[in-house]
């Protein structure tokens, strides 16, 4: 395998590239994402591993919302459509683009402990001394890809997937828990417990998280705050402000100002 190392002081579609390591079949790059950057739906022509090094980031993939945890490995297959939002403090990420490595089809989520283990290994390899960097990076990538290939696929009952789809489709006016349970034919308590066990969030928290994501989208596009609150289902602008403050550690007004200051992503 050959490797090359370069610091590239340019602005990429997702932020400013800080450092880069090229390997046969892979590219590792650290990126500084501007505060408040919101990236519309897009996909990549290579499989990608992402590790959040600092800051905050939220990703939406269809009905899924992913809050990136620091040093946790997140994997995306080729052509997986998704949207990204970076929080008020911005973020710094390590991205690994995969070409033709054996088994490089990362579609399965890792256990949080394993995700942190492999995220730390990749970050440590990338920041190792120049003489060891390529060797450690190759080993860390191979181990991460192997772990992703061996991870068990989550099994979700059809009724539970249906419940989540109904919530997603009715984020503005979601059904009550008992109504949702009747729709899918289970007891409300069983629904609430199963939902939290499968996605680590309560049904109401899922609704709130999607409302925040949608609100930030509209704020980034310049919509008036009161209109945004009404459109996404918050009781009023104050209700929306509290929810966004908790989720993004900044008020809607602060987010709007950071968004205006951030450079627009490249096409």
N, C-alpha and C positions, 0 to 999 in steps of 0.2 A: 504494500500500500504506500502511496505517496501522500504527502501532506504539504499544505502551505499555510502561512499565518499572516494575517494582515489586519490592521486597524483601519476601518473605512469610515471617515468622518462625513457621511452623507445622510440624507433623509430618505428612508425607505417608506413604503406604503403604510407601515404600522408604527413608524418612529425613526429615531436616529440610530444607525448602526454604530456600536461602540467597538466591537472586536469580532473577528471571524476566524474560524478554523475550517479548512477544507480537507476532506478525506475522500478516498475512493468510495463512492456510493453514498456519501453523506456530507452535510454542511452544518456546522454549528455556528451560531451567531448570537451575540448579546445585543439587545435593542432597548433603548430608552424610549418609553411611550409617553407622549405629552399628557399633562394633567387634563382630564376631562375628554380625552379623545374618544369619539364614538365612530365605529366602523360599521357601515351597513353590510347587509348580507353578501357573502362572498365565499369562495372556496379556493383550494390550492391544488395544483397538479402533482404534488408530492405528498406522501404521508409526512406528518409533522408531530414531533414531541415538543411540549412546551413546559417550562419550569419558571414559575414566578419567583424572582430573586428578591424584589422589594416592591412595596406599594400595594395597590389593589386592582383587581380585574374581575369582571363578570362576563360570561359568555352565554349566548343563547343558541341552542341547536334544536330547532323545531319546538317541541313542548318542553324540552329540558333546559334548565338554567344551571350553569356551573359557576360556583364561586371559587376562584383559584386560590388555593391555600399556599402559603409561602413554602417553597422548595418541594411542592408536590408535583409529581409527573402527571401531565395530562396528555393523552394521545388522540390524534385525529387521523382517520384514513384519508386517502386521496379523494378529492371532490366532495368532501363533507361540507355542506353549506352551513355557515354559522355567522353570528354577529358578535362583535366585541365592544365592551365599554370599559374604559380605564378610569379609575376613581379620581377624586379631586387632588390627591397627592401624586398622581401619575403612577408609573410602574416601570420596573426594569425586568426584562425576561431573558431567558436563555431558550433559543429555538433550535431544534434539530430537524433538518429536512432530510428525509430518507428517499433514496432512489430505488436501487434494486437489491438491497440487503435481503438475504433469505428470511422469509417469514415476516417481512416488514409490512404487515397489514394490521396496524394497531386499532382494533375496534372494541376491545374489551376493557372496562374500567378495572383498575387495580384496587385492592384493599388499601385504605388510607395509609397504613403503616408501610406497606410495600411501595406505594406511590412516593412517600417521603424518602424512603431508603434509596430508590433509584434516582429520584430528583437530586438528592444530595450527592450521589456518586457522579452523576453527569456534571453537576456544577463544580465539584471538586476537580474533576478531570479537566474541565475547560479552563479553570483558573490555576492549574498546576504549572510548574516551571516549564520553560520552553522545550527543554530536552526530553521531558517525560509526557508532555501534553498529548501528542498524537496517539501514543501507545495506550495511555490510560483512557482516552476518549473512545478508541475503538473497542476496548474491553467493556466500558460502561454502556456503550450503545448496544453491543451484542447481548449483554445481560438484560438490559431493559426490554429489548425486542423479544427475547426468549420468554421473559416473565409475562409480557403482554400476550404472547401466543398461548401460554399455558393457563392464563387466568380463566376461571369458569365464567361462562356467560350468565348474567343474572336472569333468573326465571321469574316472570311477573304474570300473575293470573290475568286472564283476559278481562275480567270484571274490574280489576284494579287499574289496568291501562285505560279502560273505558272511562272510569271515574276521573282520571287525570285529564283525559281528552275533553270531557265535558267541562271541567273547571277551566281549562285553557280556552275553550271556545266561548266561555261566558265570564271572562275576567271582569268585565265592567259590572255585571249583575249576576254574580255566581249563585248557584242554588245553596240553600242551607244544608248542613251536614245530613240531616234526616231526609231531605228531599234527594240529595245525591245518593244516599244509601238505598233508598227505594228504587231509584233509577237503575241501579246495578244489582239489586236483589240481595243485599247483605245488611247486617245490623250496623247502625252508625258507629258503635264503639269498635267493632271489628274493622270497619273501613278506616277509621282514624288511626288505629294502631298499625294496621297493615301499611297504610300510606307512609307513616313516619318511619316504620321499619325499612321499607323499600327505598325511600328517597331522602331519609334523614331530615324531613321537614313536615310540619303539619299541613293539612289542606289549606287552612287559612293563611299560613305562612307562604305557601306556594302561590296563592293568589296575590298576596301583597308583594312578593318578589317580582312577579311578572308585571304588576302595575308599576312598580318602580322602574323596571327596565324600559317599559313602554313610555313612561313619563320622561325619562332621560332622553330617549330617542326624539320625542317631540320638542323638548327643551333645546336640544342641539339644533333643531330645524328652525328655531326662533318663534315657536308658538307662545302666545301669552300664557302665563302661569295659571291663571284662573281657568282658562279654557282647557289646558292640559289636565288639571285636576278633575274637571267634569268629564272629559273624554275617556279617561282611563278608569273612572269609577271611585275616586276618592270622594269623601263627603264634602270637602271644600279644600281651598288652597292650604289652609293651616294643617289639615289632616295629611295632605301630600307632603308638605314641608317636613313634618315630623318623621314620616316614613322614609323619605330620602335622606334626611339627616342621620337616621339610625343606620341605614344601609350603606351610605356612601361617605359618611362623616363630613358632609358639607351641605349647606342649604341649596335649594334650587337656584337662587340668585348667584351664589358663589360658583356653582357648577357652570352656569351660563357664562360667567365672566372668564373662567378658565377655558371653556370651549372656544370662545371667541379669540383667546390668545393663542390657542394651539394651532399649528399648521394643518391645513387640510391634507388628508391622506392622498397618496398618488392613486390614479386609476388602476 
